[in-house]
Amino acid sequence: MPITVEELAQTIDHTVLKPETTRSKIKQLCEEAIDYNFAAVCINAVHVE
């Protein structure tokens, strides 16, 4: 049985690991993950308080 685009999206981890990434880029990453229903968002630990 073929997988749908929606089912595939739910298996994707959206990631940005560059320590020089801006808050704006992280916000954009999160918004994209919500829009496409991705499974997870991963960022570099330097951005976690």
Contacts in CASP RR format, 6 or more apart in sequence:
PFRMAT RR
TARGET T0000
AUTHOR 0000-0000-0000
METHOD contacts of the structure
MODEL  1
MPITVEELAQTIDHTVLKPETTRSKIKQLCEEAIDYNFAAVCINAVHVE
6 37 0 8 1.000
9 36 0 8 1.000
9 37 0 8 1.000
9 38 0 8 1.000
10 37 0 8 1.000
10 38 0 8 1.000
10 39 0 8 1.000
11 39 0 8 1.000
12 36 0 8 1.000
12 38 0 8 1.000
12 39 0 8 1.000
13 38 0 8 1.000
13 39 0 8 1.000
13 40 0 8 1.000
13 41 0 8 1.000
13 42 0 8 1.000
14 29 0 8 1.000
14 32 0 8 1.000
14 33 0 8 1.000
14 36 0 8 1.000
14 38 0 8 1.000
14 40 0 8 1.000
14 41 0 8 1.000
14 42 0 8 1.000
15 29 0 8 1.000
15 41 0 8 1.000
15 42 0 8 1.000
15 43 0 8 1.000
16 25 0 8 1.000
16 26 0 8 1.000
16 29 0 8 1.000
16 42 0 8 1.000
16 43 0 8 1.000
16 44 0 8 1.000
17 42 0 8 1.000
17 43 0 8 1.000
17 44 0 8 1.000
18 44 0 8 1.000
19 44 0 8 1.000
19 46 0 8 1.000
21 43 0 8 1.000
21 44 0 8 1.000
21 47 0 8 1.000
23 47 0 8 1.000
26 43 0 8 1.000
26 47 0 8 1.000
29 41 0 8 1.000
29 43 0 8 1.000
30 41 0 8 1.000
32 38 0 8 1.000
33 40 0 8 1.000
33 41 0 8 1.000
END
